[in-house]
Every structure is written in C-alpha cells, then in structure tokens.
C-alpha cells in the first residue's frame, strides 16, 4: 500500500513540476518566483523516492516522528514564501508610487505646454 502512495505522490509532484515549467515557458510565471516552488517539489520528490531521509532528518533535529518533521518543514517553507512575497509586494508598491508621481509630473508638464501653445496662438 505504501509503494502505491509513493507512486501516486511522485506522479502528482512530477505533474506539478511540469505545470510550473510550462507556465514559465508560456511566460505566465517568472523563473525567479517559480524557483522556490521548483526547489520544494524536487525536495519532496527526493523524500518520496527515499523515505528514510525524513527519518534521518527527524533524528538529527530530535523530532519524535517523521510526520512532525514534514509539517515543520512545510511550515518553514510557508513562512519563507510569505516573507519573500511580502518583500516583492513592498518593492512593487514603491515602484507604483514612483510611476504615479512620474505620470502626474508628465501630465502637469503637458498641461503647461498646451497652455504655452494656446497663449502663443492668441
């Protein structure tokens, strides 16, 4: 029964990896954002293929059961991903503010140039 579960999990992980690669290929996802997901999937594939690795990691960290180690690693991955996305959103927010200010300055300059042209015609 365990082997069947490993095969199903491995197939699902491979499909997920192919899906991510396809999204990158079609330019729907940037590589720099997909790297963390691809790394996580590859690590999960390694653990799926070699389950004793999780027991060794559990023993090294002093965690009682491998399942708890898996949840801990998933939690750490989630926190790292949230932090990364927060940094990205902060940078994008700053860029939006700068672009809005630049657009407002350009609109003001266009209005001033139109007024100058209108005054020269009169």
N, C-alpha and C positions, 0 to 999 in steps of 0.2 A: 504493500500500500504506500509506503514511504517513497519508493522509487517512482511510482506514478505521480505523486505530488511533486517530486523534484522535476520530473519531465515537464509537467504542466506549467510549473512556475518558471522553468527555464525557457519554455516556448513563449510564455507571456512576456518575460523580460526581453527576449530577442525581438519580439514584435514591437515592444515599446522602443527599443533601441533603433530599429529600422524606421519606425514612425518619426522619431526625432531627427534622424539623419535625412529622411525625406523632407521634413519641414525645413531643415537647413538648406537642402538642395533647392527647394522651391522659394527660398528667401522669405519664408514666413516666420522664421526664428533665427536670430543671430547666433553665431557659434559661441560667442563669449557668454551668452546666457544659457546655452544648452550644455556647456561643458560640465557643469555641476551635476546635471541630470544624467549625462552620459557616464560620468565617473561613478555615480551612485548605482546605476544599472549594472555596470561592469563589476563593481564590488559585490553586488547582490548575486550576480551570475557566478562569481568565484565561490561565494559562500554556498550557493545552491549546488555547485558541482563538487565542492569539498566541504561537507558539513562539519567535520571535526575542527575546522579552522575556528568556528564560532565557539566551540568548547575551549579551545586554547586561549582565545581572547578573553573569554569569561574567567578562566582560571588566572590569567595574568592580572586582570583588574579586580579579582577577588569577588566576582559576582556569582551568586549561587547557581543560577540556571542560565543556559544559553539564550533562552527566550527573553529574559530580562536584559541581556546584553543587546539583543536585537532591538528591543524597544528603546534602550538608551541611545544606541547609535542612530536610530530613526529620529529621536528627539533632538539630538545634537545636529543632525543634518537639517532638520526643520528650522532650528534656531539660526544656523549659519545661512540658510537660504533666505530667511526673513531679514536678517541683518543686511545681506547683500542687496536684496530688493529695496530695503529702506534707503541705503546709500544711493542706489540708482534713481529712486524717486526724488530724493533730495537734489541730486545733480540736475535732473530734468526740470524740476521746479525752478531752480535757479536759472537754467537756460531759457525757460518760458518767460520768466520775469525780464531777463535781458532782451529777449526778442520783442516783447511787448513794449518795452521802453524805446527800443530802436525804431519800431514801427510808428510809435507816437511821434518821435522826433522827425521821422521822414514825412509823416502826414503834415506836421506843422510847417516843415520846410516847403512842401508842395503848395500848401495854402499861401505861404508868404510869396513864393514865386508867381503864383496865379495872380495875387493882388498886385505885385510889381508889374506884371504884364498888362493887367487891366488898367493900371494907372498910366502906363506908357501909351496905351491906345487912346486914352482920353485926352 
